[in-house]
Amino acid sequence: MDWLSGLKNNLPFFLDHQRDGTIPGYFSYSFSGDLYKKKRTSNLAGSIFALKLYRLIGESDERIIKPIVDRVLSFQQADGTFRDPLVCRKRLLRNILSNLKHGRLTQMGNEQYIRAETRQAYSALMLYDVLPQQMTLQIPIKPNDVEKFLRSLDWSHPWGAGSHFSHLMFFFSLLRRTGQLHDQNFLEAQF
C-alpha cells in the first residue's frame, strides 16, 4: 500500500507535468501528450480531470483553481450543457452509424456524450462551489417522461444504460440544489 500513499504525494508533480504553460487551465489528456493539437478549443476532459484531482489533494489556491474553472466554463453552451467541439465532431459520424446499425433513430446526435460530459463538468465545478446560473437542460422530470427515457436506454449494455440513469439522478439533484426543481417534483420524478 506504499504506492497508494506515494500516489497522493506525487499528484502535484503529475499535475504540474500535465499543465500547459501557455493556455491557462489547460491540462494534457495523457502523460505522453495529446493526440490533437487544437488546444485552445479542445480537451475539456483534461481540465475536468485536473480539477477533480486538485480537489482530491485539497488544493484551494485560487491562482491554481480559477484558471481551470474558467476553462471548464468556457465549454458551456447557452442551454447549460458542456461539450468539447473536437470530440463532438469526432464522435458524430460514429454515433450516427452505430445508431443506424442498431435501429435507434431517436438518438442520432451526440446526446448521450453531451449528457455525460455535462455531468462531469458540473460535478467537477461543484467541488469548488461553482453552480450553474442558468440551465435549460432537456431533462425528463415527469414520471412518464422518465420511464420513456429509461426505456430508450440500451439495457443489453447495462453499464452504459446504468451510467445514463445515474446521469439523470445527478441532474435531478443538481436541479433541486439550484432551485429549478422543487421538492414535490423531485420526489415525483424519481417515482
Stockholm file with secondary structure:
# STOCKHOLM 1.0

chainA/1-191         MDWLSGLKNNLPFFLDHQRDGTIPGYFSYSFSGDLYKKKRTSNLAGSIFALKLYRLIGESDERIIKPIVDRVLSFQQADGTFRDPLVCRKRLLRNILSNLKHGRLTQMGNEQYIRAETRQAYSALMLYDVLPQQMTLQIPIKPNDVEKFLRSLDWSHPWGAGSHFSHLMFFFSLLRRTGQLHDQNFLEAQF
#=GR chainA/1-191 SS CHHHHHHHHHHHHHHHHHBCSSSTTCBCSSTTCCSCCCGGGCCHHHHHHHHHHHHHTTCCCHHHHHHHHHHHHTTBCTTSCBCCHHHHHHHHHHHHHHHHHTTCCSCCSSHHHHHHHHHHHHHHHHTTTCCCSCCCCCCCCSHHHHHHHHHHSCTTSHHHHHHHHHHHHHHHHHHHHTTSSCHHHHHHHTC
#=GC SS_cons         CHHHHHHHHHHHHHHHHHBCSSSTTCBCSSTTCCSCCCGGGCCHHHHHHHHHHHHHTTCCCHHHHHHHHHHHHTTBCTTSCBCCHHHHHHHHHHHHHHHHHTTCCSCCSSHHHHHHHHHHHHHHHHTTTCCCSCCCCCCCCSHHHHHHHHHHSCTTSHHHHHHHHHHHHHHHHHHHHTTSSCHHHHHHHTC
//
